[in-house]
Amino acid sequence: MNWILSCVCVCALACAPVCAPVRVPAALTPELLAAIRQVESGGDDKAVGDDGRAIGPYQIWEIYWKDAVQYDKTLGGSYKDCYDPEYAKRVVIAYLSRYAPKNATAEDLARIHNGGPSGHKKAKTKKYWLKVQKEINN
């Protein structure tokens, strides 16, 4: 019996997916996530924008979702799950954790969400940050 249990445990460990732990930036606070959600969709979980390319409360594009799922294998699911606010929040956390520079600020994170992996360096995302900042300060 112990031999069977040992084989089951070894097989389970050998077959388990290897996942690096997700390093969540310190600046990624509940307040920042709430502000991004408000700016993106006004809190509407069923929102669709950018000519149908962005969905859910955080207005997630499919390429963004794929990036997040690739980084955090525990996400699983399908793109349509981004309509679910808790799932969508996990996607955003994974994406921002993947691309945040060391010592990222709330501004860096908001601008990456809006402008992609190097969004924090793009001038066009500055206006987006000002909207998020205004929500944080309300």
PyMOL commands that place a pseudoatom at each C-alpha (Angstrom):
pseudoatom trace, name=CA, resn=MET, resi=1, chain=A, elem=C, hetatm=0, pos=[0.000, 0.000, 0.000]
pseudoatom trace, name=CA, resn=ASN, resi=2, chain=A, elem=C, hetatm=0, pos=[2.798, 2.454, 0.844]
pseudoatom trace, name=CA, resn=TRP, resi=3, chain=A, elem=C, hetatm=0, pos=[4.424, 1.669, -2.490]
pseudoatom trace, name=CA, resn=ILE, resi=4, chain=A, elem=C, hetatm=0, pos=[1.223, 2.616, -4.367]
pseudoatom trace, name=CA, resn=LEU, resi=5, chain=A, elem=C, hetatm=0, pos=[0.871, 5.839, -2.372]
pseudoatom trace, name=CA, resn=SER, resi=6, chain=A, elem=C, hetatm=0, pos=[4.510, 6.710, -3.089]
pseudoatom trace, name=CA, resn=CYS, resi=7, chain=A, elem=C, hetatm=0, pos=[4.001, 6.111, -6.819]
pseudoatom trace, name=CA, resn=VAL, resi=8, chain=A, elem=C, hetatm=0, pos=[0.903, 8.297, -6.845]
pseudoatom trace, name=CA, resn=CYS, resi=9, chain=A, elem=C, hetatm=0, pos=[2.737, 11.124, -5.060]
pseudoatom trace, name=CA, resn=VAL, resi=10, chain=A, elem=C, hetatm=0, pos=[5.776, 10.921, -7.351]
pseudoatom trace, name=CA, resn=CYS, resi=11, chain=A, elem=C, hetatm=0, pos=[3.568, 10.872, -10.453]
pseudoatom trace, name=CA, resn=ALA, resi=12, chain=A, elem=C, hetatm=0, pos=[1.529, 13.826, -9.201]
pseudoatom trace, name=CA, resn=LEU, resi=13, chain=A, elem=C, hetatm=0, pos=[4.667, 15.875, -8.578]
pseudoatom trace, name=CA, resn=ALA, resi=14, chain=A, elem=C, hetatm=0, pos=[6.207, 14.904, -11.904]
pseudoatom trace, name=CA, resn=CYS, resi=15, chain=A, elem=C, hetatm=0, pos=[3.058, 15.826, -13.818]
pseudoatom trace, name=CA, resn=ALA, resi=16, chain=A, elem=C, hetatm=0, pos=[2.336, 19.090, -11.985]
pseudoatom trace, name=CA, resn=PRO, resi=17, chain=A, elem=C, hetatm=0, pos=[2.914, 22.203, -14.085]
pseudoatom trace, name=CA, resn=VAL, resi=18, chain=A, elem=C, hetatm=0, pos=[6.008, 24.135, -13.190]
pseudoatom trace, name=CA, resn=CYS, resi=19, chain=A, elem=C, hetatm=0, pos=[4.994, 27.677, -12.323]
pseudoatom trace, name=CA, resn=ALA, resi=20, chain=A, elem=C, hetatm=0, pos=[7.212, 30.485, -11.221]
pseudoatom trace, name=CA, resn=PRO, resi=21, chain=A, elem=C, hetatm=0, pos=[5.690, 32.450, -8.371]
pseudoatom trace, name=CA, resn=VAL, resi=22, chain=A, elem=C, hetatm=0, pos=[4.023, 35.671, -9.450]
pseudoatom trace, name=CA, resn=ARG, resi=23, chain=A, elem=C, hetatm=0, pos=[5.852, 38.687, -8.017]
pseudoatom trace, name=CA, resn=VAL, resi=24, chain=A, elem=C, hetatm=0, pos=[3.181, 41.302, -7.367]
pseudoatom trace, name=CA, resn=PRO, resi=25, chain=A, elem=C, hetatm=0, pos=[4.487, 44.892, -7.370]
pseudoatom trace, name=CA, resn=ALA, resi=26, chain=A, elem=C, hetatm=0, pos=[4.003, 46.736, -4.072]
pseudoatom trace, name=CA, resn=ALA, resi=27, chain=A, elem=C, hetatm=0, pos=[2.268, 49.623, -5.874]
pseudoatom trace, name=CA, resn=LEU, resi=28, chain=A, elem=C, hetatm=0, pos=[-0.464, 47.292, -7.159]
pseudoatom trace, name=CA, resn=THR, resi=29, chain=A, elem=C, hetatm=0, pos=[-2.984, 48.117, -4.449]
pseudoatom trace, name=CA, resn=PRO, resi=30, chain=A, elem=C, hetatm=0, pos=[-6.725, 47.475, -4.266]
pseudoatom trace, name=CA, resn=GLU, resi=31, chain=A, elem=C, hetatm=0, pos=[-7.213, 51.225, -4.676]
pseudoatom trace, name=CA, resn=LEU, resi=32, chain=A, elem=C, hetatm=0, pos=[-5.233, 51.272, -7.924]
pseudoatom trace, name=CA, resn=LEU, resi=33, chain=A, elem=C, hetatm=0, pos=[-7.131, 48.275, -9.283]
pseudoatom trace, name=CA, resn=ALA, resi=34, chain=A, elem=C, hetatm=0, pos=[-10.464, 49.903, -8.380]
pseudoatom trace, name=CA, resn=ALA, resi=35, chain=A, elem=C, hetatm=0, pos=[-9.430, 53.143, -10.084]
pseudoatom trace, name=CA, resn=ILE, resi=36, chain=A, elem=C, hetatm=0, pos=[-8.335, 51.344, -13.260]
pseudoatom trace, name=CA, resn=ARG, resi=37, chain=A, elem=C, hetatm=0, pos=[-11.629, 49.444, -13.307]
pseudoatom trace, name=CA, resn=GLN, resi=38, chain=A, elem=C, hetatm=0, pos=[-13.615, 52.661, -12.914]
pseudoatom trace, name=CA, resn=VAL, resi=39, chain=A, elem=C, hetatm=0, pos=[-11.704, 54.454, -15.670]
pseudoatom trace, name=CA, resn=GLU, resi=40, chain=A, elem=C, hetatm=0, pos=[-11.941, 51.482, -18.036]
pseudoatom trace, name=CA, resn=SER, resi=41, chain=A, elem=C, hetatm=0, pos=[-15.613, 50.570, -17.677]
pseudoatom trace, name=CA, resn=GLY, resi=42, chain=A, elem=C, hetatm=0, pos=[-17.292, 52.657, -15.010]
pseudoatom trace, name=CA, resn=GLY, resi=43, chain=A, elem=C, hetatm=0, pos=[-17.500, 49.363, -13.116]
pseudoatom trace, name=CA, resn=ASP, resi=44, chain=A, elem=C, hetatm=0, pos=[-19.586, 47.651, -15.821]
pseudoatom trace, name=CA, resn=ASP, resi=45, chain=A, elem=C, hetatm=0, pos=[-18.650, 43.955, -15.777]
pseudoatom trace, name=CA, resn=LYS, resi=46, chain=A, elem=C, hetatm=0, pos=[-20.241, 43.407, -19.201]
pseudoatom trace, name=CA, resn=ALA, resi=47, chain=A, elem=C, hetatm=0, pos=[-18.557, 46.357, -20.922]
pseudoatom trace, name=CA, resn=VAL, resi=48, chain=A, elem=C, hetatm=0, pos=[-17.275, 45.904, -24.475]
pseudoatom trace, name=CA, resn=GLY, resi=49, chain=A, elem=C, hetatm=0, pos=[-15.038, 48.560, -26.004]
pseudoatom trace, name=CA, resn=ASP, resi=50, chain=A, elem=C, hetatm=0, pos=[-12.446, 49.318, -28.651]
pseudoatom trace, name=CA, resn=ASP, resi=51, chain=A, elem=C, hetatm=0, pos=[-14.721, 48.041, -31.423]
pseudoatom trace, name=CA, resn=GLY, resi=52, chain=A, elem=C, hetatm=0, pos=[-15.296, 44.758, -29.599]
pseudoatom trace, name=CA, resn=ARG, resi=53, chain=A, elem=C, hetatm=0, pos=[-11.633, 44.082, -28.884]
pseudoatom trace, name=CA, resn=ALA, resi=54, chain=A, elem=C, hetatm=0, pos=[-11.748, 44.871, -25.130]
pseudoatom trace, name=CA, resn=ILE, resi=55, chain=A, elem=C, hetatm=0, pos=[-14.089, 43.182, -22.669]
pseudoatom trace, name=CA, resn=GLY, resi=56, chain=A, elem=C, hetatm=0, pos=[-15.110, 43.225, -19.038]
pseudoatom trace, name=CA, resn=PRO, resi=57, chain=A, elem=C, hetatm=0, pos=[-14.577, 45.616, -16.151]
pseudoatom trace, name=CA, resn=TYR, resi=58, chain=A, elem=C, hetatm=0, pos=[-10.876, 46.147, -16.956]
pseudoatom trace, name=CA, resn=GLN, resi=59, chain=A, elem=C, hetatm=0, pos=[-11.366, 46.250, -20.769]
pseudoatom trace, name=CA, resn=ILE, resi=60, chain=A, elem=C, hetatm=0, pos=[-8.929, 43.404, -21.410]
pseudoatom trace, name=CA, resn=TRP, resi=61, chain=A, elem=C, hetatm=0, pos=[-7.809, 42.614, -24.960]
pseudoatom trace, name=CA, resn=GLU, resi=62, chain=A, elem=C, hetatm=0, pos=[-7.298, 38.973, -25.925]
pseudoatom trace, name=CA, resn=ILE, resi=63, chain=A, elem=C, hetatm=0, pos=[-3.547, 39.484, -26.450]
pseudoatom trace, name=CA, resn=TYR, resi=64, chain=A, elem=C, hetatm=0, pos=[-3.293, 40.954, -22.918]
pseudoatom trace, name=CA, resn=TRP, resi=65, chain=A, elem=C, hetatm=0, pos=[-5.182, 37.947, -21.550]
pseudoatom trace, name=CA, resn=LYS, resi=66, chain=A, elem=C, hetatm=0, pos=[-2.892, 35.498, -23.393]
pseudoatom trace, name=CA, resn=ASP, resi=67, chain=A, elem=C, hetatm=0, pos=[0.162, 37.277, -21.985]
pseudoatom trace, name=CA, resn=ALA, resi=68, chain=A, elem=C, hetatm=0, pos=[-1.204, 37.035, -18.450]
pseudoatom trace, name=CA, resn=VAL, resi=69, chain=A, elem=C, hetatm=0, pos=[-2.165, 33.358, -18.767]
pseudoatom trace, name=CA, resn=GLN, resi=70, chain=A, elem=C, hetatm=0, pos=[1.254, 32.531, -20.181]
pseudoatom trace, name=CA, resn=TYR, resi=71, chain=A, elem=C, hetatm=0, pos=[2.881, 34.220, -17.173]
pseudoatom trace, name=CA, resn=ASP, resi=72, chain=A, elem=C, hetatm=0, pos=[0.561, 32.817, -14.493]
pseudoatom trace, name=CA, resn=LYS, resi=73, chain=A, elem=C, hetatm=0, pos=[-0.441, 29.289, -15.437]
pseudoatom trace, name=CA, resn=THR, resi=74, chain=A, elem=C, hetatm=0, pos=[-2.883, 29.126, -12.492]
pseudoatom trace, name=CA, resn=LEU, resi=75, chain=A, elem=C, hetatm=0, pos=[-5.256, 31.480, -14.337]
pseudoatom trace, name=CA, resn=GLY, resi=76, chain=A, elem=C, hetatm=0, pos=[-6.502, 28.936, -16.852]
pseudoatom trace, name=CA, resn=GLY, resi=77, chain=A, elem=C, hetatm=0, pos=[-9.959, 29.737, -18.154]
pseudoatom trace, name=CA, resn=SER, resi=78, chain=A, elem=C, hetatm=0, pos=[-10.920, 31.340, -21.422]
pseudoatom trace, name=CA, resn=TYR, resi=79, chain=A, elem=C, hetatm=0, pos=[-10.823, 34.887, -22.726]
pseudoatom trace, name=CA, resn=LYS, resi=80, chain=A, elem=C, hetatm=0, pos=[-14.571, 35.280, -22.146]
pseudoatom trace, name=CA, resn=ASP, resi=81, chain=A, elem=C, hetatm=0, pos=[-13.917, 34.748, -18.420]
pseudoatom trace, name=CA, resn=CYS, resi=82, chain=A, elem=C, hetatm=0, pos=[-12.608, 38.341, -18.425]
pseudoatom trace, name=CA, resn=TYR, resi=83, chain=A, elem=C, hetatm=0, pos=[-16.231, 39.425, -17.959]
pseudoatom trace, name=CA, resn=ASP, resi=84, chain=A, elem=C, hetatm=0, pos=[-16.009, 37.991, -14.443]
pseudoatom trace, name=CA, resn=PRO, resi=85, chain=A, elem=C, hetatm=0, pos=[-14.647, 40.771, -12.196]
pseudoatom trace, name=CA, resn=GLU, resi=86, chain=A, elem=C, hetatm=0, pos=[-12.591, 38.515, -9.918]
pseudoatom trace, name=CA, resn=TYR, resi=87, chain=A, elem=C, hetatm=0, pos=[-11.062, 36.583, -12.806]
pseudoatom trace, name=CA, resn=ALA, resi=88, chain=A, elem=C, hetatm=0, pos=[-10.378, 39.814, -14.703]
pseudoatom trace, name=CA, resn=LYS, resi=89, chain=A, elem=C, hetatm=0, pos=[-8.643, 41.268, -11.642]
pseudoatom trace, name=CA, resn=ARG, resi=90, chain=A, elem=C, hetatm=0, pos=[-6.374, 38.206, -11.493]
pseudoatom trace, name=CA, resn=VAL, resi=91, chain=A, elem=C, hetatm=0, pos=[-5.552, 38.682, -15.184]
pseudoatom trace, name=CA, resn=VAL, resi=92, chain=A, elem=C, hetatm=0, pos=[-4.613, 42.322, -14.589]
pseudoatom trace, name=CA, resn=ILE, resi=93, chain=A, elem=C, hetatm=0, pos=[-2.479, 41.396, -11.575]
pseudoatom trace, name=CA, resn=ALA, resi=94, chain=A, elem=C, hetatm=0, pos=[-0.637, 38.735, -13.594]
pseudoatom trace, name=CA, resn=TYR, resi=95, chain=A, elem=C, hetatm=0, pos=[-0.074, 41.041, -16.577]
pseudoatom trace, name=CA, resn=LEU, resi=96, chain=A, elem=C, hetatm=0, pos=[1.175, 43.936, -14.481]
pseudoatom trace, name=CA, resn=SER, resi=97, chain=A, elem=C, hetatm=0, pos=[3.321, 41.612, -12.381]
pseudoatom trace, name=CA, resn=ARG, resi=98, chain=A, elem=C, hetatm=0, pos=[4.910, 40.313, -15.568]
pseudoatom trace, name=CA, resn=TYR, resi=99, chain=A, elem=C, hetatm=0, pos=[5.788, 43.683, -17.044]
pseudoatom trace, name=CA, resn=ALA, resi=100, chain=A, elem=C, hetatm=0, pos=[6.295, 45.973, -14.051]
pseudoatom trace, name=CA, resn=PRO, resi=101, chain=A, elem=C, hetatm=0, pos=[9.801, 47.362, -13.785]
pseudoatom trace, name=CA, resn=LYS, resi=102, chain=A, elem=C, hetatm=0, pos=[11.563, 46.964, -10.464]
pseudoatom trace, name=CA, resn=ASN, resi=103, chain=A, elem=C, hetatm=0, pos=[10.165, 49.506, -7.976]
pseudoatom trace, name=CA, resn=ALA, resi=104, chain=A, elem=C, hetatm=0, pos=[7.232, 50.292, -10.265]
pseudoatom trace, name=CA, resn=THR, resi=105, chain=A, elem=C, hetatm=0, pos=[4.939, 53.097, -9.166]
pseudoatom trace, name=CA, resn=ALA, resi=106, chain=A, elem=C, hetatm=0, pos=[1.156, 53.208, -9.428]
pseudoatom trace, name=CA, resn=GLU, resi=107, chain=A, elem=C, hetatm=0, pos=[1.650, 55.474, -12.430]
pseudoatom trace, name=CA, resn=ASP, resi=108, chain=A, elem=C, hetatm=0, pos=[3.927, 52.920, -14.118]
pseudoatom trace, name=CA, resn=LEU, resi=109, chain=A, elem=C, hetatm=0, pos=[1.383, 50.153, -13.562]
pseudoatom trace, name=CA, resn=ALA, resi=110, chain=A, elem=C, hetatm=0, pos=[-1.605, 52.133, -14.820]
pseudoatom trace, name=CA, resn=ARG, resi=111, chain=A, elem=C, hetatm=0, pos=[0.289, 53.199, -17.911]
pseudoatom trace, name=CA, resn=ILE, resi=112, chain=A, elem=C, hetatm=0, pos=[1.422, 49.608, -18.616]
pseudoatom trace, name=CA, resn=HIS, resi=113, chain=A, elem=C, hetatm=0, pos=[-2.188, 48.462, -18.329]
pseudoatom trace, name=CA, resn=ASN, resi=114, chain=A, elem=C, hetatm=0, pos=[-3.174, 51.090, -20.877]
pseudoatom trace, name=CA, resn=GLY, resi=115, chain=A, elem=C, hetatm=0, pos=[-0.181, 51.018, -23.220]
pseudoatom trace, name=CA, resn=GLY, resi=116, chain=A, elem=C, hetatm=0, pos=[1.298, 47.537, -23.044]
pseudoatom trace, name=CA, resn=PRO, resi=117, chain=A, elem=C, hetatm=0, pos=[4.601, 46.274, -21.658]
pseudoatom trace, name=CA, resn=SER, resi=118, chain=A, elem=C, hetatm=0, pos=[6.435, 49.559, -22.262]
pseudoatom trace, name=CA, resn=GLY, resi=119, chain=A, elem=C, hetatm=0, pos=[3.366, 51.747, -21.713]
pseudoatom trace, name=CA, resn=HIS, resi=120, chain=A, elem=C, hetatm=0, pos=[4.981, 53.491, -18.758]
pseudoatom trace, name=CA, resn=LYS, resi=121, chain=A, elem=C, hetatm=0, pos=[7.459, 55.016, -21.228]
pseudoatom trace, name=CA, resn=LYS, resi=122, chain=A, elem=C, hetatm=0, pos=[4.897, 56.204, -23.791]
pseudoatom trace, name=CA, resn=ALA, resi=123, chain=A, elem=C, hetatm=0, pos=[3.779, 59.834, -23.755]
pseudoatom trace, name=CA, resn=LYS, resi=124, chain=A, elem=C, hetatm=0, pos=[0.313, 58.853, -24.971]
pseudoatom trace, name=CA, resn=THR, resi=125, chain=A, elem=C, hetatm=0, pos=[-0.440, 57.001, -21.704]
pseudoatom trace, name=CA, resn=LYS, resi=126, chain=A, elem=C, hetatm=0, pos=[0.140, 60.063, -19.517]
pseudoatom trace, name=CA, resn=LYS, resi=127, chain=A, elem=C, hetatm=0, pos=[-3.483, 61.262, -19.949]
pseudoatom trace, name=CA, resn=TYR, resi=128, chain=A, elem=C, hetatm=0, pos=[-4.706, 57.825, -18.942]
pseudoatom trace, name=CA, resn=TRP, resi=129, chain=A, elem=C, hetatm=0, pos=[-2.670, 58.011, -15.750]
pseudoatom trace, name=CA, resn=LEU, resi=130, chain=A, elem=C, hetatm=0, pos=[-4.202, 61.385, -14.912]
pseudoatom trace, name=CA, resn=LYS, resi=131, chain=A, elem=C, hetatm=0, pos=[-7.682, 59.831, -15.146]
pseudoatom trace, name=CA, resn=VAL, resi=132, chain=A, elem=C, hetatm=0, pos=[-6.654, 56.942, -12.884]
pseudoatom trace, name=CA, resn=GLN, resi=133, chain=A, elem=C, hetatm=0, pos=[-4.985, 59.323, -10.446]
pseudoatom trace, name=CA, resn=LYS, resi=134, chain=A, elem=C, hetatm=0, pos=[-8.158, 61.407, -10.272]
pseudoatom trace, name=CA, resn=GLU, resi=135, chain=A, elem=C, hetatm=0, pos=[-10.157, 58.253, -9.400]
pseudoatom trace, name=CA, resn=ILE, resi=136, chain=A, elem=C, hetatm=0, pos=[-7.665, 57.324, -6.680]
pseudoatom trace, name=CA, resn=ASN, resi=137, chain=A, elem=C, hetatm=0, pos=[-7.958, 60.803, -5.170]
pseudoatom trace, name=CA, resn=ASN, resi=138, chain=A, elem=C, hetatm=0, pos=[-11.806, 60.800, -5.174]
for i in range(1, 138): cmd.bond("trace and resi %d" % i, "trace and resi %d" % (i + 1))
show_as sticks, trace
zoom trace
